[in-house]
C-alpha cells in the first residue's frame, strides 16, 4: 500500500489503477470481491488529471487528499 501511495504522489495514478485491476484479475476475484479494487482504480483513472502531485509539490501547493 505504501508503494502505491508513493507511486500516486510521483504522478503515476493511472499505472497504480492498472496494477490494482491486474492484481484483482490475477487473484481471480469475483465481481463482488473485487468491487472495492475496481472502485479505487476507477477513481484514480477518473481523477488522474487532478492528481498531479509532482506539479503541486513543485509549486508549493497544499495537498489535502
N, C-alpha and C positions, 0 to 999 in steps of 0.2 A: 504494500500500500504506500509506504514512504517513497519508494522508487517511482510509482505512478504519480504521486503528488509532485515530486521534483521534476518529472518529465512535463507535467502540465505547466508548472512555473517556468520551464525552459521554452515554452511555446509549442509544445507537441500534443495539444489536446486531441487532435484527430488520430494520431498514432496510438495514443492511450485508449481511445474509444475502440479502435480496431483490435487492439490487444485484449481488451475486455471481452469483446464479441468472440474473438478467436478462442479464448480460454473457455468461455461458456460452451462453444461448439465442440472443442476438444474433449471437454468433460461430458459431452452428450447430455446436457441438462434438458429437462422437459421445458416446455414453454412456460409453465408455471414457475419452475425453479429458477429459470434464467430471467424472469421479468425484471428483477432489480438490476441485473447486469445490463440488460437491454435499455432500461430507462436511463441508467447512468451514461451509457455510451451515446444514446440519442441526445441527452443534454449536452454532453461535451461536443458532439458534432454540430448541433444547432447553435451553440453559444461560442464556438471556436473563434469567430471574428471578434468577440468581446473578451476573450481570454488571452489577449496579447500581453502577457505578463512581462516579457523582456522589455517591451517598449515602455510599459508603465513603470517598471523599476528604474529604467534608464532616465525617464523623465521626472522621477521622484513622486509620481502619483500614488495616492494611497491604494492599497489592496485590502478589500474588506470581504472577501469571499469566504 
